[in-house]
Structure formats: structure tokens, C-alpha cells
């Protein structure tokens, strides 16, 4: 699990690798789970980035993503989605011959 920068100063943003994310469910092999943790230690939001196939080419997929009701419209969801999309862009950049499906 790696720590990422604070999205807005009120959440810790962490990255957990499979096979088991720290929010308690099994992830697909090679999946990364981005989690926003509130100051009280509760999971505020998460986004899962998995590797799948688009036709014959590997592709990153962002799903599922969710925000706990008490943390909506506070930046937690945007932070985890942004972190997952940044990781997807980096993954694609490392594979210049792979086209987006």
C-alpha cells in the first residue's frame, strides 16, 4: 500500500494493491484500489482500477467507484477517481504501442 498526497487536506489518500484491498473486498489480480480515508478513520471513498482487454489490446478500466453518503460533495470521490485516472495514464504511457479501445 502506498500513500498519495492529501487531496484537500481533509482525507488521506492511499493506494492498495490486490489481492485484498484494505476496504475489505477481493480485487482482481493486478488491480489497484485508491481509498480516501477521513480523519476519523472511516473510508470516505474508493475507486478500483483493473486491467482488462479491449479487443486484442490490454486496457485499464475504472470501476467500481463509490463515495460514502456522509462524504459526498467534499472532494473524496474526485480525489480517488483522479488518482486512478493518473495511474491509468501512466500505465498507458508505459505501453506506447497500445491504442485506447
N, C-alpha and C positions, 0 to 999 in steps of 0.2 A: 504494500500500500504506500502510495506516495502522496505527500502533501502538496497542494497547489496554493497559489496566493489567495488571500482573502478577497472574495468577490466585492464586498461592500463594507467590510469591517464588522459585520454582524454575524457572519457564518464562517465556519471553517470548511474549506472545500478539499475533499480528499479523493484520491483515485485508488480503487481497489481492483485487483486483478482476479480473474477466475481461478479456481473453480467455485469458490463461495465468496460472494460479496459480503461486506460487513453489515449489510442491511438484512441479511438472513435468508436469501434465496440463492439457489444454484444458478450459476451463469454458464453459458456455452463456453467451450474451450476457446481461448483467445479473446474473450470478451473483457471489456474494461467497464467498471461501474464508477460513475462520478457522483459523489454524495455531498450535499450541503448539510452540515451539522450546525444546529442552532446553539447559542451559548448555554442553554440548559441541557445539552447533550442529545436532544431529540433529532431524529432525521427530518430535515425540513423538505428536502427534495432529492431526487436521484434521476440519473439518465444512464442508460446502458448502451454501449457501443459494441456491436458484434461484427464479425467478419462473415459475409455471405458471398453468394455468387450472383452476378448479373450476366446471364448468358454464360459465356465461357470465361469471363473475367472475374477475379475476386473484387469485392466491393465492401466498404464499410456500411453498416446500417445502424441508424439511431432509433432505437425502440427497445423497451418502453421508456417513458419518462413520466414522472409524476411529482406533484407538489402536495404536501400535507395541507389540509384546509386552513389551518391556523397560520400558515406561512405564505399564502398566496398574495401576489402583488407586492412582495417585499424583496424581490431580486434573486431568491434562491433558485427558482426554476430556470431563469435566464442564465444564471451562473453555471449550472451543471450542463445545460444544453450548449452554451458557449464553449465550455471545456471539452465536451465530447466532439463538437464540430472542429475545434482546433486540432484535436487528436486525429480526427478523420482526415483533415487537410494534410497533416504531417505524414500520415500513413500513405496517402495518395502521392505526395511529393517524393516519397522514397521509392515509388514504383512508376517512373515516368512513362513506361510503355502501356500502362493500364488506363483505358478510357472509362469515363463515367458511363454507367448504363443509361 
